[in-house]
Amino acid sequence: MKNLKKLTILHSNDLHGDFLAENVDSKLVGGVSMLSGYVNKVRDEEENVIYCIAGDMFRGSLIDSETRGVDTINIMNMLAPDVVTLGNHEVDYGLAHLLFLEKYADFPIINANMYIKNSRSHKRIFAPYKVLRVGGMNVLFIGILTEDVLASTKNEGLIGTLVNIEDAAAEVSKINDGFKSMDIDFTVLLTHIGFEQDKKLAAALDPACGVDIIIGGHSHTLIHEPAIVNGIPVVQAAIGTDQIGRFDIMVDIDNNCIDSYKWELIPINEHTCPVDEEMKAIIYALRDKTDAKYGEVITSFPRVYTHPRRNMETELGDIFAEGMREQLGVDIVFLASGSIRKPTLGKYVTLKDYMEIFPFTDPMYEFKMTGAQLKTAIKFMLRDEAFLDGDHTEFYQISRGFYCEYEMASHSIKEIKMNGKDVADDDMFTVSMQRYHFVSIKDFLGVPMEDIEKNGKPRIIAVKSPNVLEEYFRAHAVVIWDEEKRLNIK
């Protein structure tokens, strides 16, 4: 007869400061007060419950940015996850501040593959794993974040990470080997590398490692059933607090593996979840405080403008990129689509609205690109991957005056112009980008940094990118989308 025990694992990822419920189709959806209510409900109903978060607690809310994540940690402490892994946005406020926030957290934060450079032993910055004792079971969580999603570490010269999926798989194997003398009943990889990369990681794992499930984040992927790779269920719970993932697992204690399981994505709304009233009171107090401070209208639009997807030219993208170009006085601005964090803005734009939709405070860099390099960058940006993995492949909104016709079937540029003139390979343009993207320009636009530097020394021309666009908005009582097409993709 099998020796089975039930284990319930709840999981969120990419919360991004999604603290407040929203009214959708006449019902309240999401928000941490109902999310907390659901987690507490399951903890009351089931015996062996673990709640975990797969990275990116920070960014996306003025409540978060106002205190550089301190209020977010307060909220997370009330939500009381059992274990959290690092996401790429956890380092947005700098490593030193993250280490301060870790000390403030009442829950363990794990990561197996960030380390301090130049130390002989590649000393890890965080605890690589956490063993949770639940219902007589030892449940091992290992946190994974690869360099592919952590471009901001290039601004932190002392931080390194394991580079790729193969290295991450080897690190998981090494950690599991260290537990051979301990009876680990169940093993979870808690990752923040994206759904497709999670599947590659699962395929790279030796079955002898004993990994039972992978719970991930980063790509904001909405799934309706697990992907099974190399016998390992791989899951993710989209983005924010509108839903939560739930595993109900029968664990074979004798063989330390899954006997059977059920996974579902639970909607968080007023019909399915009770409200944590204490959490609600705190959230609304924080909201009222930020509303009072940042309620000033800084500009207006004739209508609501949109940014529906990051891998396409959008109305808001055109407006933001052109506002930057006009303020900075450069030829071209490449503005990262992913830095525009909400799908709509307007008609009246308050400072709070603006800071929440454009929260990243990177400096703006100015540098020079030849016409040939510009063509390389555009072809790289419009490669097939940008449209296959549209949620997270880097894509850029471009300022006015630029026009490109691109044919996907032949992967070729049919026409490229600046201010109505054909771009020649030896033309030279001044370009501006946010630091996060500029320091990784080879990864994001396919142009080596050493080639950029041959054109002249890059320089910082604005200390904080949101300040530039805010000044543009304040100088224009009404901002009208110019409707000028930048990209014609066939």
RALIN-V966968 format. One record per residue. N is the residue number from 0. RES is the residue in one letter. PHI is phi in whole degrees, 0 to 359 (999 if undefined). Layout:
n=N res=RES phi=PHI
n=N res=RES phi=PHI
This chain:
n=0 res=M phi=999
n=1 res=K phi=290
n=2 res=N phi=262
n=3 res=L phi=246
n=4 res=K phi=225
n=5 res=K phi=272
n=6 res=L phi=230
n=7 res=T phi=250
n=8 res=I phi=243
n=9 res=L phi=261
n=10 res=H phi=212
n=11 res=S phi=235
n=12 res=N phi=204
n=13 res=D phi=52
n=14 res=L phi=295
n=15 res=H phi=47
n=16 res=G phi=65
n=17 res=D phi=278
n=18 res=F phi=268
n=19 res=L phi=258
n=20 res=A phi=291
n=21 res=E phi=239
n=22 res=N phi=271
n=23 res=V phi=236
n=24 res=D phi=52
n=25 res=S phi=66
n=26 res=K phi=220
n=27 res=L phi=283
n=28 res=V phi=232
n=29 res=G phi=73
n=30 res=G phi=94
n=31 res=V phi=287
n=32 res=S phi=290
n=33 res=M phi=281
n=34 res=L phi=300
n=35 res=S phi=298
n=36 res=G phi=300
n=37 res=Y phi=291
n=38 res=V phi=300
n=39 res=N phi=296
n=40 res=K phi=299
n=41 res=V phi=293
n=42 res=R phi=298
n=43 res=D phi=284
n=44 res=E phi=275
n=45 res=E phi=249
n=46 res=E phi=277
n=47 res=N phi=245
n=48 res=V phi=240
n=49 res=I phi=235
n=50 res=Y phi=244
n=51 res=C phi=231
n=52 res=I phi=233
n=53 res=A phi=263
n=54 res=G phi=87
n=55 res=D phi=62
n=56 res=M phi=287
n=57 res=F phi=266
n=58 res=R phi=75
n=59 res=G phi=107
n=60 res=S phi=227
n=61 res=L phi=293
n=62 res=I phi=302
n=63 res=D phi=287
n=64 res=S phi=290
n=65 res=E phi=300
n=66 res=T phi=244
n=67 res=R phi=52
n=68 res=G phi=91
n=69 res=V phi=295
n=70 res=D phi=296
n=71 res=T phi=297
n=72 res=I phi=296
n=73 res=N phi=303
n=74 res=I phi=294
n=75 res=M phi=296
n=76 res=N phi=299
n=77 res=M phi=289
n=78 res=L phi=292
n=79 res=A phi=59
n=80 res=P phi=295
n=81 res=D phi=277
n=82 res=V phi=197
n=83 res=V phi=225
n=84 res=T phi=256
n=85 res=L phi=288
n=86 res=G phi=251
n=87 res=N phi=294
n=88 res=H phi=279
n=89 res=E phi=294
n=90 res=V phi=261
n=91 res=D phi=298
n=92 res=Y phi=267
n=93 res=G phi=99
n=94 res=L phi=296
n=95 res=A phi=301
n=96 res=H phi=291
n=97 res=L phi=297
n=98 res=L phi=295
n=99 res=F phi=296
n=100 res=L phi=296
n=101 res=E phi=299
n=102 res=K phi=294
n=103 res=Y phi=279
n=104 res=A phi=282
n=105 res=D phi=267
n=106 res=F phi=225
n=107 res=P phi=284
n=108 res=I phi=247
n=109 res=I phi=242
n=110 res=N phi=197
n=111 res=A phi=269
n=112 res=N phi=224
n=113 res=M phi=259
n=114 res=Y phi=218
n=115 res=I phi=272
n=116 res=K phi=294
n=117 res=N phi=70
n=118 res=S phi=268
n=119 res=R phi=300
n=120 res=S phi=261
n=121 res=H phi=50
n=122 res=K phi=298
n=123 res=R phi=290
n=124 res=I phi=273
n=125 res=F phi=236
n=126 res=A phi=298
n=127 res=P phi=283
n=128 res=Y phi=207
n=129 res=K phi=216
n=130 res=V phi=260
n=131 res=L phi=258
n=132 res=R phi=265
n=133 res=V phi=227
n=134 res=G phi=56
n=135 res=G phi=81
n=136 res=M phi=258
n=137 res=N phi=260
n=138 res=V phi=249
n=139 res=L phi=263
n=140 res=F phi=248
n=141 res=I phi=240
n=142 res=G phi=262
n=143 res=I phi=231
n=144 res=L phi=215
n=145 res=T phi=264
n=146 res=E phi=299
n=147 res=D phi=302
n=148 res=V phi=251
n=149 res=L phi=238
n=150 res=A phi=300
n=151 res=S phi=294
n=152 res=T phi=293
n=153 res=K phi=291
n=154 res=N phi=272
n=155 res=E phi=248
n=156 res=G phi=301
n=157 res=L phi=267
n=158 res=I phi=263
n=159 res=G phi=232
n=160 res=T phi=220
n=161 res=L phi=297
n=162 res=V phi=278
n=163 res=N phi=219
n=164 res=I phi=298
n=165 res=E phi=297
n=166 res=D phi=296
n=167 res=A phi=296
n=168 res=A phi=297
n=169 res=A phi=294
n=170 res=E phi=293
n=171 res=V phi=300
n=172 res=S phi=298
n=173 res=K phi=295
n=174 res=I phi=296
n=175 res=N phi=296
n=176 res=D phi=298
n=177 res=G phi=289
n=178 res=F phi=252
n=179 res=K phi=298
n=180 res=S phi=274
n=181 res=M phi=247
n=182 res=D phi=279
n=183 res=I phi=271
n=184 res=D phi=277
n=185 res=F phi=204
n=186 res=T phi=234
n=187 res=V phi=238
n=188 res=L phi=270
n=189 res=L phi=254
n=190 res=T phi=242
n=191 res=H phi=218
n=192 res=I phi=229
n=193 res=G phi=102
n=194 res=F phi=297
n=195 res=E phi=294
n=196 res=Q phi=291
n=197 res=D phi=301
n=198 res=K phi=293
n=199 res=K phi=294
n=200 res=L phi=296
n=201 res=A phi=301
n=202 res=A phi=293
n=203 res=A phi=276
n=204 res=L phi=282
n=205 res=D phi=288
n=206 res=P phi=307
n=207 res=A phi=292
n=208 res=C phi=298
n=209 res=G phi=83
n=210 res=V phi=289
n=211 res=D phi=265
n=212 res=I phi=215
n=213 res=I phi=240
n=214 res=I phi=248
n=215 res=G phi=236
n=216 res=G phi=204
n=217 res=H phi=93
n=218 res=S phi=272
n=219 res=H phi=59
n=220 res=T phi=280
n=221 res=L phi=268
n=222 res=I phi=238
n=223 res=H phi=243
n=224 res=E phi=204
n=225 res=P phi=295
n=226 res=A phi=273
n=227 res=I phi=256
n=228 res=V phi=232
n=229 res=N phi=57
n=230 res=G phi=80
n=231 res=I phi=251
n=232 res=P phi=291
n=233 res=V phi=243
n=234 res=V phi=224
n=235 res=Q phi=200
n=236 res=A phi=239
n=237 res=A phi=59
n=238 res=I phi=210
n=239 res=G phi=77
n=240 res=T phi=248
n=241 res=D phi=285
n=242 res=Q phi=203
n=243 res=I phi=216
n=244 res=G phi=277
n=245 res=R phi=220
n=246 res=F phi=257
n=247 res=D phi=245
n=248 res=I phi=239
n=249 res=M phi=263
n=250 res=V phi=265
n=251 res=D phi=278
n=252 res=I phi=293
n=253 res=D phi=289
n=254 res=N phi=255
n=255 res=N phi=54
n=256 res=C phi=202
n=257 res=I phi=285
n=258 res=D phi=270
n=259 res=S phi=201
n=260 res=Y phi=203
n=261 res=K phi=229
n=262 res=W phi=236
n=263 res=E phi=211
n=264 res=L phi=259
n=265 res=I phi=267
n=266 res=P phi=288
n=267 res=I phi=259
n=268 res=N phi=208
n=269 res=E phi=293
n=270 res=H phi=271
n=271 res=T phi=248
n=272 res=C phi=227
n=273 res=P phi=288
n=274 res=V phi=261
n=275 res=D phi=278
n=276 res=E phi=294
n=277 res=E phi=295
n=278 res=M phi=297
n=279 res=K phi=301
n=280 res=A phi=298
n=281 res=I phi=293
n=282 res=I phi=298
n=283 res=Y phi=292
n=284 res=A phi=294
n=285 res=L phi=293
n=286 res=R phi=296
n=287 res=D phi=298
n=288 res=K phi=295
n=289 res=T phi=287
n=290 res=D phi=299
n=291 res=A phi=294
n=292 res=K phi=280
n=293 res=Y phi=238
n=294 res=G phi=278
n=295 res=E phi=295
n=296 res=V phi=279
n=297 res=I phi=257
n=298 res=T phi=193
n=299 res=S phi=216
n=300 res=F phi=243
n=301 res=P phi=297
n=302 res=R phi=205
n=303 res=V phi=289
n=304 res=Y phi=258
n=305 res=T phi=236
n=306 res=H phi=218
n=307 res=P phi=290
n=308 res=R phi=217
n=309 res=R phi=277
n=310 res=N phi=259
n=311 res=M phi=205
n=312 res=E phi=291
n=313 res=T phi=233
n=314 res=E phi=299
n=315 res=L phi=294
n=316 res=G phi=299
n=317 res=D phi=300
n=318 res=I phi=296
n=319 res=F phi=294
n=320 res=A phi=296
n=321 res=E phi=290
n=322 res=G phi=299
n=323 res=M phi=299
n=324 res=R phi=299
n=325 res=E phi=296
n=326 res=Q phi=288
n=327 res=L phi=272
n=328 res=G phi=75
n=329 res=V phi=263
n=330 res=D phi=284
n=331 res=I phi=220
n=332 res=V phi=244
n=333 res=F phi=259
n=334 res=L phi=253
n=335 res=A phi=298
n=336 res=S phi=302
n=337 res=G phi=290
n=338 res=S phi=278
n=339 res=I phi=266
n=340 res=R phi=266
n=341 res=K phi=227
n=342 res=P phi=277
n=343 res=T phi=218
n=344 res=L phi=205
n=345 res=G phi=113
n=346 res=K phi=290
n=347 res=Y phi=263
n=348 res=V phi=253
n=349 res=T phi=275
n=350 res=L phi=300
n=351 res=K phi=297
n=352 res=D phi=304
n=353 res=Y phi=294
n=354 res=M phi=293
n=355 res=E phi=282
n=356 res=I phi=277
n=357 res=F phi=223
n=358 res=P phi=271
n=359 res=F phi=279
n=360 res=T phi=256
n=361 res=D phi=301
n=362 res=P phi=294
n=363 res=M phi=259
n=364 res=Y phi=262
n=365 res=E phi=249
n=366 res=F phi=207
n=367 res=K phi=250
n=368 res=M phi=229
n=369 res=T phi=283
n=370 res=G phi=300
n=371 res=A phi=295
n=372 res=Q phi=293
n=373 res=L phi=298
n=374 res=K phi=294
n=375 res=T phi=300
n=376 res=A phi=297
n=377 res=I phi=293
n=378 res=K phi=298
n=379 res=F phi=294
n=380 res=M phi=297
n=381 res=L phi=263
n=382 res=R phi=296
n=383 res=D phi=306
n=384 res=E phi=303
n=385 res=A phi=297
n=386 res=F phi=257
n=387 res=L phi=278
n=388 res=D phi=237
n=389 res=G phi=294
n=390 res=D phi=286
n=391 res=H phi=222
n=392 res=T phi=295
n=393 res=E phi=293
n=394 res=F phi=218
n=395 res=Y phi=232
n=396 res=Q phi=272
n=397 res=I phi=237
n=398 res=S phi=285
n=399 res=R phi=294
n=400 res=G phi=101
n=401 res=F phi=268
n=402 res=Y phi=216
n=403 res=C phi=221
n=404 res=E phi=253
n=405 res=Y phi=233
n=406 res=E phi=253
n=407 res=M phi=292
n=408 res=A phi=299
n=409 res=S phi=260
n=410 res=H phi=53
n=411 res=S phi=227
n=412 res=I phi=274
n=413 res=K phi=271
n=414 res=E phi=201
n=415 res=I phi=215
n=416 res=K phi=224
n=417 res=M phi=234
n=418 res=N phi=53
n=419 res=G phi=83
n=420 res=K phi=251
n=421 res=D phi=302
n=422 res=V phi=276
n=423 res=A phi=268
n=424 res=D phi=300
n=425 res=D phi=265
n=426 res=D phi=296
n=427 res=M phi=234
n=428 res=F phi=232
n=429 res=T phi=272
n=430 res=V phi=233
n=431 res=S phi=230
n=432 res=M phi=217
n=433 res=Q phi=290
n=434 res=R phi=304
n=435 res=Y phi=310
n=436 res=H phi=272
n=437 res=F phi=295
n=438 res=V phi=293
n=439 res=S phi=243
n=440 res=I phi=297
n=441 res=K phi=294
n=442 res=D phi=287
n=443 res=F phi=264
n=444 res=L phi=230
n=445 res=G phi=76
n=446 res=V phi=248
n=447 res=P phi=298
n=448 res=M phi=301
n=449 res=E phi=297
n=450 res=D phi=287
n=451 res=I phi=297
n=452 res=E phi=292
n=453 res=K phi=294
n=454 res=N phi=279
n=455 res=G phi=140
n=456 res=K phi=284
n=457 res=P phi=296
n=458 res=R phi=213
n=459 res=I phi=280
n=460 res=I phi=247
n=461 res=A phi=208
n=462 res=V phi=289
n=463 res=K phi=228
n=464 res=S phi=300
n=465 res=P phi=297
n=466 res=N phi=297
n=467 res=V phi=297
n=468 res=L phi=288
n=469 res=E phi=300
n=470 res=E phi=296
n=471 res=Y phi=298
n=472 res=F phi=296
n=473 res=R phi=295
n=474 res=A phi=277
n=475 res=H phi=231
n=476 res=A phi=298
n=477 res=V phi=228
n=478 res=V phi=249
n=479 res=I phi=247
n=480 res=W phi=301
n=481 res=D phi=282
n=482 res=E phi=62
n=483 res=E phi=281
n=484 res=K phi=287
n=485 res=R phi=262
n=486 res=L phi=239
n=487 res=N phi=243
n=488 res=I phi=259
n=489 res=K phi=252
